[in-house]
Amino acid sequence: MTDAENTKPELPKNVRVRFCPSPTGTPHVGMIRTALFNWAEARATGGTLIFRIEDTDAVRDSEESYNQILESLRWLGIDWDEGIDVGGPHGPYRQSERTAIYKDVAAKLLEAGYAYESFSTPEEIKERNLAAGRPAEFGYDGYDRNLTDEQKAAFRAEGRKPALRIKMPDEDIAFDDLIRGTIEFKAGSVPDYVIVRPNGDPLYTLTNPVDDAMMEVNVVLRGEDLLSTPRQIVLYRYLMELGIAKEMPLFGHMPYVMGQGNKKLSKRDPESNLFNHRDNGFIREGLLNYLALLGWSIAPDRDVFSMDEMVEKFDVRDVKANPARFDIDKAISINAEHIRMLEPEDFLRRSVPYLHRDGVVSADNWDALTDREREVLTAAAPLVQPRVRLLGEVAGMVGSLLSTEEYLEPADDAKKQLKDSAGEVLDKAIAALEAVDEADWKTNNLHETLNKALVEEGGYKPRLAFGPVRVAMSGRRVSPPLFESMEIVGKPVSLARLKGLREHL
């Protein structure tokens, strides 16, 4: 394979792209990045996105994975125009329901001489390679191309069943990739390949191009598997000769997504698992924004944008060919920006399922909460929303505000923050706050009272003055703003918590 001049073709007028995952395992960020770029290209051009499922591997495919793919797309708001649950003129849209189509196409390829029967076993191919002085894993050698009818009959008499292989032409194969420019494969670099197993099952190498052809896909945007492309180009030529395909699609191969240590991000890596990110509290806007940056950018000096803005600017030809690294810290930072942009009520409604999961509130949706829970959360939203990066962090921030416990056991890192002066500080704080009338238990007054008692008259630096009070109120080193929290919790519980910590020092 060689890269020639950097030539990127023009897109067709009526773009038809597809997203066609296999239902194996949990949806991962590489899969969703592919879906996102196809979706963005369809929306940017006013084109069509087709969603189909490639489920011909009975051993690895699962209905659970199929349902998870649907769930992930719906959660993220990636919609489609034809395909699963939508329908369209080119169904069915699950490959497991298209077996008769593939058998018919395979028969036509065989009859036309574009495919041939191959009886060689993997072991025989290795042995022939070694005998010819080639590495054992060199690949198929074309041995079965010119078998006579007698030789085929002899193999069948042995009980062998043939695979079907596509006959690759003895010529260079080049195409203009939408992302990488002109790519050329030298003659002989891609061996004849199997499209149907000996047991009659069609392989991806047949089903994928046939579906693309019959569904009139004209732009194929996919992962970085360049080696399959010359195979598909040759098969497409044959399908066009047979009248099955109307035109050769354009191809665009997206960059690798790298993980830690500059290794390709594995599907099994926790950072690759889409639902792990959702469980941790990524919101769809933040995660999609970050995935869009894995190979593309809206502007050199801008990382945060909406999906509407992405659609307005997206052109797959602007995607970079170089590998993109998945940086979880940057992803979280971008998610935090999108959390801050949510309307307060939207922020609260999205937070409630996480709060319920973590045992902080009584129900998993806003409308089913108690009046007190809604009141406290509404008051806490402006304090918490600017400080959390993931919705999974909200429980730790508001738990102390919703709790009626009169003593909160401090976390280890909070305990370490308490100095020798903590007991004396708490005594002075308790004395000052007991004199505050409940009607005056407001943020500004509480700040003024404690600042006077601890900083101005007590002589403590603010960190030493307010640190023990913060730990008493929240049990945490990092918490919502202190005086606002005390107002929300109220005088009785606030004083009880200060006294509780004092007793446990």
C-alpha positions as CSV (number, residue, x, y, z in Angstrom):
1,M,0.0,0.0,0.0
2,T,1.3,3.4,-0.9
3,D,0.0,7.0,-0.4
4,A,0.3,9.0,-3.6
5,E,-0.6,12.6,-4.1
6,N,-3.1,14.0,-1.6
7,T,-6.2,14.0,-3.7
8,K,-9.6,14.1,-2.0
9,P,-12.7,13.7,-4.1
10,E,-15.8,15.8,-4.2
11,L,-18.8,14.5,-2.3
12,P,-21.9,13.4,-4.3
13,K,-24.9,15.6,-4.3
14,N,-27.2,13.2,-2.4
15,V,-25.0,11.7,0.3
16,R,-26.0,8.3,1.5
17,V,-23.9,7.0,4.5
18,R,-24.4,4.1,6.8
19,F,-23.6,2.9,10.3
20,C,-23.4,-0.9,10.5
21,P,-22.1,-2.2,13.7
22,S,-21.8,-5.9,14.7
23,P,-23.7,-6.7,18.0
24,T,-20.7,-8.1,19.8
25,G,-19.9,-6.7,23.3
26,T,-20.7,-3.4,24.8
27,P,-20.8,-0.2,22.7
28,H,-17.4,1.5,22.7
29,V,-16.2,5.0,22.0
30,G,-14.6,4.0,18.6
31,M,-17.9,2.6,17.4
32,I,-19.8,5.7,18.5
33,R,-17.2,8.0,17.0
34,T,-17.9,6.3,13.7
35,A,-21.7,6.7,14.2
36,L,-21.2,10.4,15.0
37,F,-19.1,11.2,12.0
38,N,-21.6,9.4,9.7
39,W,-24.5,11.2,11.3
40,A,-22.8,14.6,11.1
41,E,-21.9,14.1,7.4
42,A,-25.5,13.1,6.6
43,R,-26.9,16.1,8.6
44,A,-24.3,18.6,7.2
45,T,-25.1,17.7,3.6
46,G,-28.9,17.0,3.9
47,G,-28.1,13.4,3.1
48,T,-29.4,10.1,4.4
49,L,-28.0,8.0,7.3
50,I,-28.8,4.2,7.1
51,F,-28.5,2.2,10.3
52,R,-28.2,-1.6,9.8
53,I,-26.9,-4.4,11.9
54,E,-24.2,-6.9,10.7
55,D,-25.3,-10.0,12.7
56,T,-24.1,-13.0,10.7
57,D,-21.7,-14.2,13.3
58,A,-23.9,-16.6,15.4
59,V,-21.1,-17.4,17.8
60,R,-20.2,-13.8,18.8
61,D,-23.4,-11.8,18.1
62,S,-26.0,-11.3,20.9
63,E,-29.4,-9.7,21.3
64,E,-28.1,-8.0,24.5
65,S,-25.4,-6.2,22.5
66,Y,-28.0,-5.3,19.8
67,N,-30.2,-3.7,22.3
68,Q,-27.3,-1.9,23.9
69,I,-26.3,-0.4,20.5
70,L,-29.9,0.9,20.1
71,E,-29.9,2.2,23.7
72,S,-26.6,4.0,23.2
73,L,-27.7,5.8,20.0
74,R,-31.0,6.9,21.5
75,W,-29.3,8.1,24.7
76,L,-26.9,10.2,22.6
77,G,-29.5,11.5,20.2
78,I,-27.9,10.0,17.1
79,D,-30.9,9.4,14.8
80,W,-31.1,7.8,11.4
81,D,-33.3,8.0,8.3
82,E,-33.5,4.4,7.1
83,G,-32.9,1.1,8.8
84,I,-33.6,-0.5,12.2
85,D,-37.0,0.4,13.7
86,V,-37.4,3.0,11.0
87,G,-37.8,0.9,7.8
88,G,-37.1,2.0,4.3
89,P,-37.0,0.7,0.7
90,H,-33.9,-1.5,1.1
91,G,-34.8,-3.8,4.0
92,P,-34.5,-6.0,5.9
93,Y,-31.8,-4.1,7.8
94,R,-30.4,-7.0,9.8
95,Q,-28.0,-9.2,7.9
96,S,-29.3,-12.4,9.6
97,E,-32.6,-11.7,7.7
98,R,-30.8,-11.3,4.3
99,T,-29.2,-14.7,3.8
100,A,-31.2,-15.5,0.7
101,I,-29.9,-12.3,-0.9
102,Y,-26.3,-13.2,-0.2
103,K,-26.7,-16.7,-1.6
104,D,-28.2,-15.4,-4.8
105,V,-25.4,-12.8,-5.3
106,A,-22.7,-15.4,-4.5
107,A,-24.2,-17.8,-7.1
108,K,-24.2,-15.0,-9.7
109,L,-20.5,-14.1,-8.9
110,L,-19.6,-17.8,-9.3
111,E,-21.5,-18.2,-12.5
112,A,-19.9,-15.1,-14.0
113,G,-16.4,-16.3,-13.2
114,Y,-15.7,-13.5,-10.7
115,A,-15.7,-16.0,-7.9
116,Y,-14.4,-19.6,-7.8
117,E,-14.5,-22.7,-5.6
118,S,-11.6,-23.2,-3.3
119,F,-11.0,-26.5,-1.5
120,S,-7.6,-25.6,0.1
121,T,-7.4,-25.9,3.9
122,P,-5.5,-23.4,6.0
123,E,-2.9,-26.2,6.7
124,E,-2.4,-26.9,3.0
125,I,-1.9,-23.2,2.3
126,K,0.8,-23.0,5.0
127,E,2.5,-26.1,3.7
128,R,2.6,-24.8,0.1
129,N,4.0,-21.5,1.3
130,L,6.8,-23.2,3.2
131,A,7.6,-25.5,0.3
132,A,7.9,-22.4,-2.0
133,G,10.2,-20.7,0.5
134,R,7.6,-18.2,1.7
135,P,6.6,-17.6,5.3
136,A,3.9,-20.0,6.4
137,E,1.5,-17.1,7.2
138,F,2.1,-15.5,3.8
139,G,-1.5,-16.0,2.8
140,Y,-3.4,-17.7,0.1
141,D,-1.5,-18.5,-3.1
142,G,-4.2,-18.8,-5.8
143,Y,-3.9,-22.6,-6.0
144,D,-7.6,-23.3,-6.6
145,R,-8.1,-20.7,-9.4
146,N,-7.7,-23.2,-12.2
147,L,-8.9,-26.5,-10.8
148,T,-10.3,-28.8,-13.4
149,D,-13.8,-30.3,-13.0
150,E,-12.1,-33.7,-12.3
151,Q,-10.0,-32.2,-9.5
152,K,-13.1,-30.6,-8.0
153,A,-14.9,-33.9,-8.2
154,A,-12.0,-35.6,-6.5
155,F,-12.1,-33.2,-3.6
156,R,-15.9,-33.6,-3.2
157,A,-15.4,-37.4,-3.2
158,E,-13.1,-36.9,-0.2
159,G,-16.1,-35.1,1.5
160,R,-14.7,-31.7,1.1
161,K,-16.9,-28.7,0.6
162,P,-15.5,-25.6,-1.1
163,A,-15.3,-22.0,0.1
164,L,-15.9,-19.3,-2.5
165,R,-13.1,-16.8,-3.2
166,I,-13.2,-13.6,-5.2
167,K,-10.7,-13.5,-8.1
168,M,-8.5,-10.4,-7.6
169,P,-7.2,-8.8,-10.8
170,D,-3.5,-8.7,-11.6
171,E,-3.3,-4.9,-11.5
172,D,-2.7,-2.0,-9.2
173,I,-5.8,-0.8,-7.3
174,A,-6.0,2.9,-6.3
175,F,-8.7,5.0,-4.8
176,D,-9.0,8.6,-3.6
177,D,-9.8,8.4,0.1
178,L,-11.9,11.3,1.5
179,I,-9.6,11.6,4.5
180,R,-6.2,10.2,3.5
181,G,-6.0,11.2,-0.2
182,T,-4.9,8.8,-2.9
183,I,-4.0,5.3,-1.7
184,E,-2.6,2.6,-4.0
185,F,-2.2,-1.1,-3.6
186,K,0.3,-2.8,-5.8
187,A,-0.8,-5.8,-7.9
188,G,-0.5,-9.1,-6.0
189,S,-0.5,-7.4,-2.6
190,V,-4.1,-8.5,-1.8
191,P,-4.7,-12.3,-2.3
192,D,-8.0,-13.8,-3.5
193,Y,-10.2,-13.8,-0.5
194,V,-13.1,-15.9,0.9
195,I,-16.7,-14.6,0.6
196,V,-18.5,-17.7,1.6
197,R,-17.4,-20.4,4.0
198,P,-17.4,-24.1,3.1
199,N,-20.6,-24.5,5.2
200,G,-22.3,-21.9,3.0
201,D,-22.2,-19.0,5.5
202,P,-21.5,-15.6,3.9
203,L,-18.7,-13.6,5.3
204,Y,-18.4,-9.9,6.0
205,T,-16.3,-9.5,2.9
206,L,-19.5,-10.3,0.8
207,T,-22.3,-9.1,3.0
208,N,-21.0,-5.6,3.7
209,P,-20.4,-4.5,0.0
210,V,-23.6,-6.2,-1.1
211,D,-25.6,-4.4,1.5
212,D,-23.9,-1.1,0.6
213,A,-24.6,-1.7,-3.1
214,M,-28.3,-2.6,-2.6
215,M,-28.9,0.2,-0.2
216,E,-27.3,2.6,-2.6
217,V,-24.6,3.8,-0.1
218,N,-22.4,6.2,-2.0
219,V,-20.1,7.4,0.9
220,V,-18.5,4.8,3.2
221,L,-17.0,6.3,6.4
222,R,-15.5,3.7,8.6
223,G,-12.5,2.8,10.8
224,E,-9.0,2.5,9.7
225,D,-9.2,-1.0,8.1
226,L,-7.6,0.0,4.8
227,L,-6.7,-3.5,3.7
228,S,-10.4,-4.4,3.1
229,T,-10.9,-1.6,0.7
230,P,-9.2,-3.0,-2.4
231,R,-11.2,-6.1,-1.9
232,Q,-14.4,-4.1,-1.8
233,I,-13.5,-2.0,-4.8
234,V,-12.9,-5.2,-6.9
235,L,-16.1,-6.8,-5.7
236,Y,-18.0,-3.5,-6.4
237,R,-16.7,-3.7,-10.0
238,Y,-18.1,-7.2,-10.3
239,L,-21.4,-6.1,-8.7
240,M,-21.7,-3.2,-11.2
241,E,-21.0,-5.6,-14.1
242,L,-23.9,-7.8,-12.7
243,G,-26.2,-4.8,-12.4
244,I,-26.4,-5.2,-8.6
245,A,-24.5,-2.0,-7.8
246,K,-25.2,1.3,-9.5
247,E,-21.9,3.1,-8.7
248,M,-18.6,2.8,-6.8
249,P,-18.9,4.5,-3.4
250,L,-16.4,7.0,-2.0
251,F,-14.3,5.8,0.9
252,G,-13.1,7.6,4.0
253,H,-11.0,5.9,6.6
254,M,-11.1,7.5,10.0
255,P,-8.0,7.6,12.3
256,Y,-7.2,5.2,15.1
257,V,-8.3,6.0,18.6
258,M,-5.4,5.5,20.9
259,G,-5.5,4.8,24.6
260,Q,-2.8,5.0,27.3
261,G,0.7,4.3,26.2
262,N,-0.1,5.2,22.6
263,K,-1.7,1.8,22.0
264,K,-4.9,1.4,20.1
265,L,-7.8,1.7,22.4
266,S,-9.1,-1.8,23.1
267,K,-12.8,-2.6,23.2
268,R,-12.1,-4.1,26.6
269,D,-10.4,-1.0,28.0
270,P,-12.7,0.6,30.7
271,E,-12.1,3.9,29.0
272,S,-13.6,2.5,25.8
273,N,-16.8,1.4,27.4
274,L,-19.6,3.9,26.5
275,F,-21.8,2.9,29.4
276,N,-19.0,3.4,31.9
277,H,-18.8,7.0,30.9
278,R,-22.6,7.4,31.2
279,D,-22.6,5.7,34.6
280,N,-19.8,8.1,35.8
281,G,-22.0,11.0,34.8
282,F,-21.1,12.2,31.3
283,I,-23.9,13.9,29.6
284,R,-24.6,13.3,25.9
285,E,-23.6,16.8,24.9
286,G,-20.2,16.6,26.6
287,L,-19.4,13.1,25.4
288,L,-20.4,13.8,21.8
289,N,-18.4,17.0,21.8
290,Y,-15.3,15.1,23.0
291,L,-15.7,12.2,20.5
292,A,-16.0,14.8,17.7
293,L,-12.5,16.0,18.6
294,L,-11.1,12.5,18.0
295,G,-9.9,13.4,14.5
296,W,-11.8,16.6,13.8
297,S,-12.0,20.2,15.1
298,I,-14.4,23.0,14.6
299,A,-11.7,25.7,14.8
300,P,-8.0,25.7,15.8
301,D,-8.6,27.6,19.1
302,R,-12.0,26.1,20.1
303,D,-12.8,22.8,21.8
304,V,-16.4,23.3,23.1
305,F,-19.3,23.3,20.8
306,S,-22.8,22.0,20.3
307,M,-24.0,19.3,17.9
308,D,-25.8,21.9,15.9
309,E,-22.6,23.8,15.5
310,M,-20.8,20.6,14.5
311,V,-23.3,19.9,11.8
312,E,-23.0,23.4,10.5
313,K,-19.2,23.0,10.0
314,F,-18.6,19.3,9.5
315,D,-17.0,18.0,6.3
316,V,-15.5,14.5,6.5
317,R,-12.6,15.7,4.3
318,D,-11.4,17.9,7.2
319,V,-10.9,14.8,9.4
320,K,-7.3,14.2,10.2
321,A,-5.7,10.9,9.2
322,N,-3.3,10.9,12.2
323,P,-4.2,8.7,15.2
324,A,-6.3,10.5,17.9
325,R,-5.6,9.9,21.6
326,F,-8.5,9.4,24.0
327,D,-7.7,11.7,26.9
328,I,-10.1,11.1,29.8
329,D,-9.1,14.3,31.6
330,K,-9.9,16.4,28.6
331,A,-13.1,14.6,28.1
332,I,-14.2,15.3,31.7
333,S,-13.2,18.9,31.3
334,I,-15.3,19.4,28.2
335,N,-18.2,17.6,29.9
336,A,-17.9,20.0,32.8
337,E,-18.3,22.9,30.4
338,H,-21.5,21.4,29.0
339,I,-22.9,20.7,32.5
340,R,-22.4,24.4,33.3
341,M,-24.4,25.3,30.1
342,L,-27.5,23.3,31.2
343,E,-30.6,25.1,32.4
344,P,-30.7,24.6,36.2
345,E,-33.9,22.5,36.1
346,D,-32.5,20.3,33.3
347,F,-29.3,19.9,35.4
348,L,-31.4,18.8,38.3
349,R,-33.6,16.4,36.4
350,R,-30.6,14.7,34.8
351,S,-28.9,14.5,38.2
352,V,-31.7,12.7,40.0
353,P,-31.1,9.2,38.7
354,Y,-27.5,9.4,39.9
355,L,-28.7,10.7,43.3
356,H,-31.1,7.9,43.6
357,R,-28.5,5.3,42.6
358,D,-26.3,6.6,45.3
359,G,-29.0,6.6,48.0
360,V,-29.3,10.3,48.4
361,V,-32.9,10.8,47.3
362,S,-36.1,8.7,47.5
363,A,-36.9,8.4,43.7
364,D,-35.2,8.2,40.4
365,N,-37.1,11.1,38.7
366,W,-37.6,14.7,39.7
367,D,-41.4,14.6,39.8
368,A,-41.5,11.7,42.3
369,L,-39.2,13.4,44.8
370,T,-40.5,14.8,48.1
371,D,-41.2,18.5,48.5
372,R,-38.2,18.8,50.8
373,E,-35.9,17.1,48.4
374,R,-37.0,19.3,45.5
375,E,-36.7,22.4,47.7
376,V,-33.1,21.5,48.8
377,L,-32.0,20.6,45.4
378,T,-33.4,23.7,43.8
379,A,-31.5,25.8,46.4
380,A,-28.3,23.7,45.9
381,A,-28.3,23.8,42.1
382,P,-26.5,27.2,41.6
383,L,-24.0,26.1,44.2
384,V,-23.2,22.7,42.8
385,Q,-23.7,23.0,39.0
386,P,-20.6,25.2,38.5
387,R,-18.4,22.8,40.5
388,V,-19.2,19.3,39.2
389,R,-17.6,17.8,36.2
390,L,-19.7,14.6,36.0
391,L,-23.2,14.0,37.2
392,G,-21.9,11.2,39.3
393,E,-20.2,13.8,41.5
394,V,-23.5,15.6,42.4
395,A,-24.4,13.1,45.2
396,G,-21.2,13.8,47.0
397,M,-21.9,17.5,46.8
398,V,-25.5,17.6,47.9
399,G,-25.7,14.5,50.1
400,S,-24.9,16.6,53.2
401,L,-27.5,19.2,52.3
402,L,-30.3,16.6,52.0
403,S,-29.2,14.6,55.1
404,T,-30.8,15.3,58.5
405,E,-27.9,13.5,60.3
406,E,-26.6,15.6,63.2
407,Y,-23.1,14.2,62.8
408,L,-21.3,13.4,59.6
409,E,-18.2,11.2,59.9
410,P,-15.5,13.1,58.0
411,A,-13.8,11.4,55.0
412,D,-10.1,10.6,55.5
413,D,-8.8,13.5,53.4
414,A,-11.1,15.9,55.3
415,K,-9.7,14.6,58.6
416,K,-6.2,15.3,57.5
417,Q,-7.2,18.9,56.9
418,L,-8.1,19.5,60.6
419,K,-5.3,21.1,62.5
420,D,-4.7,21.3,66.3
421,S,-6.7,24.5,66.5
422,A,-9.9,22.8,65.1
423,G,-11.5,22.3,68.6
424,E,-11.0,25.9,69.6
425,V,-12.2,27.1,66.3
426,L,-15.4,25.0,66.6
427,D,-16.0,26.3,70.1
428,K,-15.9,29.9,69.0
429,A,-18.0,29.1,65.9
430,I,-20.7,27.4,68.0
431,A,-20.8,30.3,70.5
432,A,-21.1,32.9,67.8
433,L,-23.8,31.0,65.8
434,E,-25.9,30.2,68.8
435,A,-26.5,33.9,69.1
436,V,-27.9,34.2,65.6
437,D,-31.6,34.2,65.5
438,E,-33.2,31.7,63.1
439,A,-34.9,34.5,61.2
440,D,-31.4,35.9,60.5
441,W,-29.9,32.5,59.5
442,K,-29.0,33.8,56.0
443,T,-25.8,33.4,53.9
444,N,-24.5,36.9,54.3
445,N,-25.2,37.1,58.0
446,L,-23.6,33.8,58.7
447,H,-20.5,34.8,56.7
448,E,-20.3,38.1,58.6
449,T,-20.8,36.4,62.0
450,L,-18.2,33.7,61.6
451,N,-15.7,36.0,59.9
452,K,-15.9,38.4,62.9
453,A,-15.7,35.7,65.5
454,L,-12.9,33.6,63.9
455,V,-10.9,35.9,61.7
456,E,-11.2,39.4,63.0
457,E,-11.5,38.6,66.8
458,G,-10.0,35.0,66.8
459,G,-7.1,35.9,64.6
460,Y,-7.3,32.7,62.5
461,K,-6.4,32.7,58.9
462,P,-9.6,32.0,56.7
463,R,-8.4,28.5,55.8
464,L,-7.9,27.5,59.5
465,A,-11.1,29.4,60.5
466,F,-13.5,27.9,58.1
467,G,-11.9,24.5,57.4
468,P,-13.3,22.8,60.5
469,V,-16.7,24.3,60.0
470,R,-16.8,23.0,56.4
471,V,-15.7,19.5,57.5
472,A,-18.4,19.5,60.2
473,M,-21.1,20.6,57.7
474,S,-20.3,18.3,54.9
475,G,-17.9,15.6,56.1
476,R,-15.8,16.4,53.0
477,R,-12.7,18.3,52.1
478,V,-14.5,19.8,49.0
479,S,-18.1,20.9,49.4
480,P,-20.6,23.4,48.1
481,P,-20.1,27.0,49.4
482,L,-20.1,26.9,53.2
483,F,-22.4,29.7,54.2
484,E,-25.0,28.9,51.5
485,S,-24.9,25.3,52.7
486,M,-25.6,26.3,56.3
487,E,-28.6,28.4,55.2
488,I,-30.0,25.4,53.3
489,V,-29.4,23.0,56.2
490,G,-30.8,25.4,58.8
491,K,-29.7,26.4,62.3
492,P,-30.6,23.3,64.4
493,V,-28.8,20.7,62.1
494,S,-25.9,23.1,61.4
495,L,-25.2,23.6,65.1
496,A,-25.7,19.9,65.8
497,R,-23.0,19.0,63.2
498,L,-20.5,21.5,64.6
499,K,-21.0,20.1,68.1
500,G,-20.9,16.6,66.8
501,L,-17.5,17.1,65.2
502,R,-16.3,18.9,68.3
503,E,-17.2,15.8,70.4
504,H,-15.4,13.5,68.1
505,L,-12.1,15.4,67.9
